[in-house]
Amino acid sequence: MTVNLIVRNINYFFKFIVLFLVKWSEVEIMYDS
């Protein structure tokens, strides 16, 4: 496994986490209001 591939996987995972948090926040706001 090359370092470049590891970095790409980390970037993809990070983007997935950010997207998940954004969607979760939208749902929380929707339920609060």
mmCIF file of the N, C-alpha and C atoms, coordinates in Angstrom:
data_MODEL
# 
_entry.id   MODEL 
# 
loop_
_atom_site.group_PDB 
_atom_site.id 
_atom_site.type_symbol 
_atom_site.label_atom_id 
_atom_site.label_alt_id 
_atom_site.label_comp_id 
_atom_site.label_asym_id 
_atom_site.label_entity_id 
_atom_site.label_seq_id 
_atom_site.pdbx_PDB_ins_code 
_atom_site.Cartn_x 
_atom_site.Cartn_y 
_atom_site.Cartn_z 
_atom_site.occupancy 
_atom_site.B_iso_or_equiv 
_atom_site.pdbx_formal_charge 
_atom_site.auth_seq_id 
_atom_site.auth_comp_id 
_atom_site.auth_asym_id 
_atom_site.auth_atom_id 
_atom_site.pdbx_PDB_model_num 
ATOM 1  N N  . MET A 1 1  ? 0.855   -1.203 0.000  1.00 0.00 ? 1  MET A N  1 
ATOM 2  C CA . MET A 1 1  ? 0.000   0.000  0.000  1.00 0.00 ? 1  MET A CA 1 
ATOM 3  C C  . MET A 1 1  ? 0.886   1.247  0.000  1.00 0.00 ? 1  MET A C  1 
ATOM 4  N N  . THR A 1 2  ? 0.668   2.104  -0.981 1.00 0.00 ? 2  THR A N  1 
ATOM 5  C CA . THR A 1 2  ? 1.498   3.302  -1.080 1.00 0.00 ? 2  THR A CA 1 
ATOM 6  C C  . THR A 1 2  ? 0.958   4.423  -0.198 1.00 0.00 ? 2  THR A C  1 
ATOM 7  N N  . VAL A 1 3  ? 1.831   5.363  0.116  1.00 0.00 ? 3  VAL A N  1 
ATOM 8  C CA . VAL A 1 3  ? 1.427   6.502  0.954  1.00 0.00 ? 3  VAL A CA 1 
ATOM 9  C C  . VAL A 1 3  ? 0.347   7.320  0.250  1.00 0.00 ? 3  VAL A C  1 
ATOM 10 N N  . ASN A 1 4  ? 0.476   7.474  -1.054 1.00 0.00 ? 4  ASN A N  1 
ATOM 11 C CA . ASN A 1 4  ? -0.501  8.246  -1.819 1.00 0.00 ? 4  ASN A CA 1 
ATOM 12 C C  . ASN A 1 4  ? -1.901  7.653  -1.691 1.00 0.00 ? 4  ASN A C  1 
ATOM 13 N N  . LEU A 1 5  ? -1.994  6.345  -1.738 1.00 0.00 ? 5  LEU A N  1 
ATOM 14 C CA . LEU A 1 5  ? -3.281  5.674  -1.618 1.00 0.00 ? 5  LEU A CA 1 
ATOM 15 C C  . LEU A 1 5  ? -3.865  5.861  -0.220 1.00 0.00 ? 5  LEU A C  1 
ATOM 16 N N  . ILE A 1 6  ? -3.001  5.806  0.780  1.00 0.00 ? 6  ILE A N  1 
ATOM 17 C CA . ILE A 1 6  ? -3.449  6.021  2.166  1.00 0.00 ? 6  ILE A CA 1 
ATOM 18 C C  . ILE A 1 6  ? -3.995  7.441  2.329  1.00 0.00 ? 6  ILE A C  1 
ATOM 19 N N  . VAL A 1 7  ? -3.271  8.404  1.775  1.00 0.00 ? 7  VAL A N  1 
ATOM 20 C CA . VAL A 1 7  ? -3.708  9.806  1.874  1.00 0.00 ? 7  VAL A CA 1 
ATOM 21 C C  . VAL A 1 7  ? -5.055  9.990  1.186  1.00 0.00 ? 7  VAL A C  1 
ATOM 22 N N  . ARG A 1 8  ? -5.220  9.361  0.039  1.00 0.00 ? 8  ARG A N  1 
ATOM 23 C CA . ARG A 1 8  ? -6.497  9.483  -0.686 1.00 0.00 ? 8  ARG A CA 1 
ATOM 24 C C  . ARG A 1 8  ? -7.627  8.878  0.132  1.00 0.00 ? 8  ARG A C  1 
ATOM 25 N N  . ASN A 1 9  ? -7.377  7.759  0.786  1.00 0.00 ? 9  ASN A N  1 
ATOM 26 C CA . ASN A 1 9  ? -8.404  7.126  1.607  1.00 0.00 ? 9  ASN A CA 1 
ATOM 27 C C  . ASN A 1 9  ? -8.764  7.994  2.798  1.00 0.00 ? 9  ASN A C  1 
ATOM 28 N N  . ILE A 1 10 ? -7.760  8.629  3.390  1.00 0.00 ? 10 ILE A N  1 
ATOM 29 C CA . ILE A 1 10 ? -8.009  9.518  4.528  1.00 0.00 ? 10 ILE A CA 1 
ATOM 30 C C  . ILE A 1 10 ? -8.853  10.713 4.077  1.00 0.00 ? 10 ILE A C  1 
ATOM 31 N N  . ASN A 1 11 ? -8.522  11.290 2.921  1.00 0.00 ? 11 ASN A N  1 
ATOM 32 C CA . ASN A 1 11 ? -9.285  12.424 2.404  1.00 0.00 ? 11 ASN A CA 1 
ATOM 33 C C  . ASN A 1 11 ? -10.736 12.028 2.126  1.00 0.00 ? 11 ASN A C  1 
ATOM 34 N N  . TYR A 1 12 ? -10.942 10.837 1.549  1.00 0.00 ? 12 TYR A N  1 
ATOM 35 C CA . TYR A 1 12 ? -12.287 10.366 1.255  1.00 0.00 ? 12 TYR A CA 1 
ATOM 36 C C  . TYR A 1 12 ? -13.067 10.139 2.543  1.00 0.00 ? 12 TYR A C  1 
ATOM 37 N N  . PHE A 1 13 ? -12.410 9.536  3.535  1.00 0.00 ? 13 PHE A N  1 
ATOM 38 C CA . PHE A 1 13 ? -13.049 9.276  4.816  1.00 0.00 ? 13 PHE A CA 1 
ATOM 39 C C  . PHE A 1 13 ? -13.419 10.583 5.507  1.00 0.00 ? 13 PHE A C  1 
ATOM 40 N N  . PHE A 1 14 ? -12.514 11.568 5.456  1.00 0.00 ? 14 PHE A N  1 
ATOM 41 C CA . PHE A 1 14 ? -12.764 12.860 6.080  1.00 0.00 ? 14 PHE A CA 1 
ATOM 42 C C  . PHE A 1 14 ? -13.957 13.559 5.429  1.00 0.00 ? 14 PHE A C  1 
ATOM 43 N N  . LYS A 1 15 ? -14.019 13.507 4.103  1.00 0.00 ? 15 LYS A N  1 
ATOM 44 C CA . LYS A 1 15 ? -15.144 14.123 3.391  1.00 0.00 ? 15 LYS A CA 1 
ATOM 45 C C  . LYS A 1 15 ? -16.456 13.447 3.761  1.00 0.00 ? 15 LYS A C  1 
ATOM 46 N N  . PHE A 1 16 ? -16.427 12.134 3.923  1.00 0.00 ? 16 PHE A N  1 
ATOM 47 C CA . PHE A 1 16 ? -17.624 11.390 4.310  1.00 0.00 ? 16 PHE A CA 1 
ATOM 48 C C  . PHE A 1 16 ? -18.085 11.799 5.705  1.00 0.00 ? 16 PHE A C  1 
ATOM 49 N N  . ILE A 1 17 ? -17.137 11.968 6.626  1.00 0.00 ? 17 ILE A N  1 
ATOM 50 C CA . ILE A 1 17 ? -17.477 12.378 7.991  1.00 0.00 ? 17 ILE A CA 1 
ATOM 51 C C  . ILE A 1 17 ? -18.093 13.776 7.987  1.00 0.00 ? 17 ILE A C  1 
ATOM 52 N N  . VAL A 1 18 ? -17.494 14.702 7.236  1.00 0.00 ? 18 VAL A N  1 
ATOM 53 C CA . VAL A 1 18 ? -18.019 16.070 7.157  1.00 0.00 ? 18 VAL A CA 1 
ATOM 54 C C  . VAL A 1 18 ? -19.430 16.065 6.589  1.00 0.00 ? 18 VAL A C  1 
ATOM 55 N N  . LEU A 1 19 ? -19.628 15.305 5.519  1.00 0.00 ? 19 LEU A N  1 
ATOM 56 C CA . LEU A 1 19 ? -20.952 15.231 4.897  1.00 0.00 ? 19 LEU A CA 1 
ATOM 57 C C  . LEU A 1 19 ? -21.974 14.654 5.874  1.00 0.00 ? 19 LEU A C  1 
ATOM 58 N N  . PHE A 1 20 ? -21.578 13.615 6.605  1.00 0.00 ? 20 PHE A N  1 
ATOM 59 C CA . PHE A 1 20 ? -22.464 12.997 7.591  1.00 0.00 ? 20 PHE A CA 1 
ATOM 60 C C  . PHE A 1 20 ? -22.834 13.990 8.691  1.00 0.00 ? 20 PHE A C  1 
ATOM 61 N N  . LEU A 1 21 ? -21.863 14.752 9.177  1.00 0.00 ? 21 LEU A N  1 
ATOM 62 C CA . LEU A 1 21 ? -22.119 15.729 10.238 1.00 0.00 ? 21 LEU A CA 1 
ATOM 63 C C  . LEU A 1 21 ? -23.054 16.829 9.742  1.00 0.00 ? 21 LEU A C  1 
ATOM 64 N N  . VAL A 1 22 ? -22.864 17.257 8.514  1.00 0.00 ? 22 VAL A N  1 
ATOM 65 C CA . VAL A 1 22 ? -23.723 18.303 7.943  1.00 0.00 ? 22 VAL A CA 1 
ATOM 66 C C  . VAL A 1 22 ? -25.161 17.807 7.841  1.00 0.00 ? 22 VAL A C  1 
ATOM 67 N N  . LYS A 1 23 ? -25.343 16.592 7.327  1.00 0.00 ? 23 LYS A N  1 
ATOM 68 C CA . LYS A 1 23 ? -26.681 16.032 7.197  1.00 0.00 ? 23 LYS A CA 1 
ATOM 69 C C  . LYS A 1 23 ? -27.324 15.823 8.561  1.00 0.00 ? 23 LYS A C  1 
ATOM 70 N N  . TRP A 1 24 ? -26.531 15.353 9.533  1.00 0.00 ? 24 TRP A N  1 
ATOM 71 C CA . TRP A 1 24 ? -27.039 15.103 10.876 1.00 0.00 ? 24 TRP A CA 1 
ATOM 72 C C  . TRP A 1 24 ? -27.456 16.416 11.531 1.00 0.00 ? 24 TRP A C  1 
ATOM 73 N N  . SER A 1 25 ? -26.671 17.470 11.299 1.00 0.00 ? 25 SER A N  1 
ATOM 74 C CA . SER A 1 25 ? -26.993 18.785 11.849 1.00 0.00 ? 25 SER A CA 1 
ATOM 75 C C  . SER A 1 25 ? -28.296 19.312 11.257 1.00 0.00 ? 25 SER A C  1 
ATOM 76 N N  . GLU A 1 26 ? -28.495 19.100 9.960  1.00 0.00 ? 26 GLU A N  1 
ATOM 77 C CA . GLU A 1 26 ? -29.730 19.551 9.310  1.00 0.00 ? 26 GLU A CA 1 
ATOM 78 C C  . GLU A 1 26 ? -30.935 18.838 9.907  1.00 0.00 ? 26 GLU A C  1 
ATOM 79 N N  . VAL A 1 27 ? -30.793 17.553 10.174 1.00 0.00 ? 27 VAL A N  1 
ATOM 80 C CA . VAL A 1 27 ? -31.884 16.776 10.760 1.00 0.00 ? 27 VAL A CA 1 
ATOM 81 C C  . VAL A 1 27 ? -32.172 17.261 12.177 1.00 0.00 ? 27 VAL A C  1 
ATOM 82 N N  . GLU A 1 28 ? -31.136 17.531 12.960 1.00 0.00 ? 28 GLU A N  1 
ATOM 83 C CA . GLU A 1 28 ? -31.301 18.028 14.320 1.00 0.00 ? 28 GLU A CA 1 
ATOM 84 C C  . GLU A 1 28 ? -32.030 19.371 14.323 1.00 0.00 ? 28 GLU A C  1 
ATOM 85 N N  . ILE A 1 29 ? -31.648 20.262 13.420 1.00 0.00 ? 29 ILE A N  1 
ATOM 86 C CA . ILE A 1 29 ? -32.282 21.578 13.318 1.00 0.00 ? 29 ILE A CA 1 
ATOM 87 C C  . ILE A 1 29 ? -33.755 21.415 12.926 1.00 0.00 ? 29 ILE A C  1 
ATOM 88 N N  . MET A 1 30 ? -34.026 20.477 12.024 1.00 0.00 ? 30 MET A N  1 
ATOM 89 C CA . MET A 1 30 ? -35.377 20.249 11.558 1.00 0.00 ? 30 MET A CA 1 
ATOM 90 C C  . MET A 1 30 ? -36.269 19.770 12.709 1.00 0.00 ? 30 MET A C  1 
ATOM 91 N N  . TYR A 1 31 ? -35.738 18.893 13.539 1.00 0.00 ? 31 TYR A N  1 
ATOM 92 C CA . TYR A 1 31 ? -36.526 18.383 14.659 1.00 0.00 ? 31 TYR A CA 1 
ATOM 93 C C  . TYR A 1 31 ? -36.699 19.423 15.762 1.00 0.00 ? 31 TYR A C  1 
ATOM 94 N N  . ASP A 1 32 ? -35.726 20.305 15.923 1.00 0.00 ? 32 ASP A N  1 
ATOM 95 C CA . ASP A 1 32 ? -35.801 21.325 16.971 1.00 0.00 ? 32 ASP A CA 1 
ATOM 96 C C  . ASP A 1 32 ? -36.869 22.365 16.662 1.00 0.00 ? 32 ASP A C  1 
ATOM 97 N N  . SER A 1 33 ? -37.035 22.702 15.395 1.00 0.00 ? 33 SER A N  1 
ATOM 98 C CA . SER A 1 33 ? -37.964 23.770 15.036 1.00 0.00 ? 33 SER A CA 1 
ATOM 99 C C  . SER A 1 33 ? -39.393 23.270 14.836 1.00 0.00 ? 33 SER A C  1 
# 
